Amino acid sequence: MSTLPTDTLPELLAPRGYVPAAEPPHLPPPHAGTVDAGSGAAADDEPGDPLERLLADAVVARARMAYDEAARLCALGAAAARAAAADDWAARFADEADAVGLLAPSADDPPSLETVPGTQGWDDAPDASSEALPARGRRQLNAAIGLALGGELDAAAAALAAAEAAMDPDDAFGRLLVVLNRAQLLLERGEVRAAATEAADGLRMARREKHDYGTALAGLGVALAHLARGRRNEARARLGEAVRTFARYGDALRQVQCHYLLGEVAYLGEDPIRAGAHYRDALAVARPAGAQAWIELLTLRFEHR
């Protein structure tokens, strides 16, 4: 059974199937943007705390692939958090900035073990209880992704293990991201069966936590493993479920990824009409986001298939 070319996914799915650790996007309020006729106030339940508003706006910008705007908001938020001596908020803005750096096509300096504070010396730790391990598992996770994107897969695997050991036990979403990123790393190392098992474990975790967005991310991970094994029908089902959830959450990048893959699956299945529909749907998301590399790729697919 035909599979997608093994070098296509890493090249086109920036940041491949990796999922940076940051705030997950939230569903928009049911009546976002409406105005209460009595008070004149917006009825969209915007967060009241200035730092919370800045972070929420940064998350929305990242989800829309407006990476320059997201980076600007992260810088503003980090400065405000430092001025207020709000260390927890500063850490959350740092996570968000790391995620933007990993996702942005123009990012020249993604997080690495040298650039993420607190991660130096992680590989010298004799065991998971060592104080040499970084205190912040999410930042270590982003450092691991930076290594993987740079092609240092062995170092990334070790950093990912350290991130798992350092992750807050109460951080269910962070623990899910460790599993999903390990599945992608295994996929890139050619350990497809192990990657499929890991992604399936992530899907069970997300469903157990009743995390709708996390379930979509895990579904995408499972679909990538299915595609690597030539299981197009199973991949198509997972991608169809995931893309609907990503649309509800406004995650532009994941919508484009899913529609692109659905188009490739349809084309391999000799259904050019369905393939074209998915490329067109992906373009409808990529164009408003100004995702030029995706626009050029999808336009070629749409016009020549």
C-alpha positions in Angstrom: 0.0 0.0 0.0 1.4 3.4 -0.9 2.7 5.7 1.8 3.6 9.4 1.7 7.3 9.9 0.9 9.2 9.7 4.1 11.0 13.0 3.4 7.8 14.9 2.7 6.4 15.1 6.2 9.5 16.7 7.9 10.0 19.2 5.0 6.4 20.4 4.7 4.8 20.0 8.2 6.8 22.6 10.0 7.3 22.1 12.8 6.6 18.6 11.5 4.5 16.7 14.0 6.1 18.3 17.1 3.9 20.2 19.5 5.7 23.0 21.4 4.7 23.4 25.0 2.6 26.5 25.6 -0.9 27.5 26.5 -3.5 25.6 24.4 -6.0 27.7 22.6 -9.4 28.0 24.1 -12.8 27.9 22.4 -14.1 31.4 21.7 -17.1 32.4 23.9 -20.5 31.6 22.3 -21.3 35.3 21.6 -17.8 36.7 21.1 -17.8 40.3 20.0 -21.4 41.0 20.8 -22.3 44.0 23.0 -24.7 44.0 25.9 -27.5 46.5 24.9 -28.0 47.5 28.5 -24.5 48.2 29.6 -22.6 48.7 26.3 -20.0 46.2 27.6 -18.6 43.4 25.5 -20.3 40.1 26.2 -17.3 37.9 25.4 -16.0 37.4 29.0 -12.5 38.8 28.3 -10.0 38.1 31.1 -9.8 41.0 33.5 -6.1 40.8 34.6 -3.8 42.7 32.2 -1.2 39.9 32.2 -3.9 37.3 31.5 -5.3 39.4 28.7 -1.9 39.8 27.1 -1.2 36.1 27.3 -4.7 35.2 25.9 -4.0 37.6 23.0 -0.6 36.1 22.3 -2.2 32.6 22.2 -4.8 33.8 19.7 -2.1 35.4 17.6 0.0 32.2 17.6 -3.1 30.1 16.7 -3.8 32.5 13.7 -0.1 32.1 12.6 0.4 35.8 13.3 3.8 35.0 14.7 5.3 38.5 14.7 2.3 39.8 16.7 2.5 36.8 19.1 6.2 37.5 19.7 5.5 41.2 20.3 2.8 40.4 22.8 5.1 37.9 24.6 7.8 40.5 24.9 5.3 43.0 26.4 3.9 40.4 28.8 7.3 39.2 29.9 8.4 42.8 30.6 5.2 43.5 32.5 5.5 40.3 34.5 9.1 41.2 35.5 8.1 44.6 36.5 5.4 43.2 38.7 7.8 40.5 40.1 5.2 37.9 38.9 7.6 34.9 38.3 4.8 32.5 37.4 3.5 34.8 34.7 7.0 35.5 33.4 7.5 31.7 33.0 4.2 31.4 31.1 5.2 34.1 28.7 8.6 32.5 28.3 6.9 29.2 27.3 4.7 31.0 24.8 7.7 32.8 23.3 9.6 29.5 23.0 6.6 28.0 21.1 6.4 31.0 18.8 10.1 30.6 18.0 9.6 27.0 17.2 6.6 27.6 15.0 7.6 30.7 13.1 9.1 29.9 9.7 11.5 32.8 10.0 12.8 31.8 13.4 16.6 31.7 13.1 17.3 30.7 16.7 14.8 28.1 18.1 15.2 27.2 21.8 18.1 24.9 22.5 19.8 23.6 25.6 22.2 26.5 25.4 19.5 29.2 25.1 16.9 27.9 27.6 17.6 29.1 31.1 18.0 26.3 33.7 18.7 23.5 31.3 22.4 23.5 31.4 23.8 20.3 32.9 20.6 18.2 32.4 22.5 15.4 30.7 24.9 15.0 33.7 22.0 14.1 36.0 22.5 10.6 37.4 18.8 10.0 38.0 15.4 11.6 37.8 15.6 12.9 41.4 18.8 14.9 40.8 18.7 18.6 41.5 20.6 19.0 38.3 17.5 18.4 36.3 15.7 21.6 35.2 12.9 22.7 37.4 10.6 23.6 34.4 9.6 20.6 32.3 7.8 22.6 29.7 10.9 24.7 28.9 13.0 21.5 28.7 10.4 20.1 26.4 10.7 23.0 24.0 14.5 22.7 24.2 14.1 19.0 23.1 12.0 20.1 20.1 14.6 22.6 19.2 17.2 19.9 19.1 15.0 17.6 17.1 14.3 20.3 14.5 18.0 20.8 14.2 18.5 17.2 13.4 20.1 16.2 16.8 17.7 13.3 17.4 19.8 11.4 20.0 20.2 14.6 22.1 16.5 15.4 21.6 15.5 11.9 22.9 17.7 12.4 26.0 16.3 15.9 26.6 12.8 14.7 26.2 13.4 12.0 28.8 14.7 14.8 31.1 11.6 16.9 30.4 9.3 14.0 31.3 11.2 13.6 34.6 11.0 17.3 35.4 7.3 17.8 34.3 4.9 18.8 37.0 2.9 15.7 37.9 -0.3 17.9 37.9 0.4 19.2 34.4 -1.7 16.8 32.4 -1.4 18.7 29.2 2.4 18.9 29.6 2.6 15.2 30.1 0.5 14.6 27.1 2.8 16.8 25.0 5.8 14.7 26.1 4.1 11.6 24.8 3.1 13.2 21.5 6.5 14.7 20.8 8.2 11.3 21.6 5.9 9.7 19.0 7.1 12.2 16.4 10.7 11.7 17.4 10.3 7.9 17.1 8.7 8.4 13.7 11.7 10.4 12.4 14.0 7.7 13.7 12.2 5.1 11.6 10.7 3.4 14.6 7.2 3.5 13.2 5.6 0.7 15.2 6.8 2.3 18.5 5.7 5.7 17.3 2.2 4.3 16.6 2.0 2.8 20.0 3.2 6.1 21.7 0.7 8.2 19.7 -2.1 5.8 20.6 -1.1 6.1 24.3 -1.4 9.9 23.9 -4.8 9.6 22.4 -6.0 7.5 25.3 -4.5 10.0 27.8 -6.2 13.0 26.1 -9.6 11.2 26.0 -9.2 10.1 29.7 -8.5 13.8 30.6 -11.5 14.8 28.4 -9.1 17.3 26.7 -10.8 18.2 23.4 -7.9 20.0 21.9 -5.4 17.5 23.2 -7.4 14.7 21.6 -7.2 16.5 18.2 -3.4 16.8 18.6 -3.1 13.2 19.5 -5.4 12.2 16.6 -3.0 14.1 14.2 -0.1 12.1 15.8 -1.9 8.8 15.3 -2.7 9.8 11.7 1.0 10.5 10.9 1.9 7.1 12.2 -0.8 5.5 10.1 0.4 7.3 7.0 4.0 6.1 7.6 2.6 2.5 7.7 0.4 3.0 4.6 -2.9 2.9 6.4 -4.6 5.7 4.5 -8.2 4.9 5.6 -7.4 5.0 9.3 -5.3 8.2 8.8 -8.2 9.9 6.9 -10.6 9.2 9.7 -8.3 10.6 12.4 -7.5 13.7 10.3 -11.1 14.4 9.6 -11.9 14.3 13.3 -8.9 16.5 14.2 -9.4 19.2 11.6 -12.9 19.9 12.8 -11.7 20.4 16.3 -8.8 22.6 15.2 -11.3 24.7 13.2 -13.4 25.2 16.3 -10.3 26.3 18.3 -9.0 28.6 15.6 -5.7 26.7 15.2 -4.7 27.7 11.6 -1.5 25.8 11.3 -3.0 22.4 12.3 -6.0 23.0 10.0 -3.6 23.6 7.1 -1.6 20.5 8.0 -4.7 18.3 8.3 -6.2 19.5 5.0 -2.9 19.1 3.2 -2.5 15.5 4.4 -6.1 14.8 3.6 -5.4 16.1 0.1 -2.4 13.9 -0.3 -4.3 10.9 0.9 -7.1 11.5 -1.6 -4.6 12.0 -4.4 -2.9 8.7 -3.6 -6.3 7.1 -3.6 -6.9 8.5 -7.1 -9.6 10.9 -6.1 -8.2 14.2 -7.5 -11.6 16.1 -7.0 -11.5 15.4 -3.2 -7.8 16.1 -3.1 -8.4 19.5 -4.8 -11.2 20.3 -2.3 -8.8 19.7 0.6 -6.0 21.8 -0.9 -8.6 24.6 -1.5 -9.7 24.4 2.1 -6.1 24.6 3.3 -5.6 27.6 1.1 -8.7 29.3 2.6 -6.9 29.1 6.0 -3.4 29.8 4.9 -4.1 32.9 2.8 -5.6 35.1 5.6 -2.7 33.9 7.8 -0.2 35.1 5.2 1.5 31.7 5.4 3.5 32.2 2.2 5.3 28.9 2.0 2.1 27.0 2.5 0.3 29.2 0.0 2.9 28.5 -2.7 2.9 24.7 -2.0 -0.9 24.4 -1.9 -1.4 26.5 -5.0 1.0 24.2 -6.9 -0.9 21.1 -5.6 -4.3 22.6 -6.4 -3.4 23.7 -9.9 -1.4 20.7 -11.1 -3.3 17.8 -9.6 
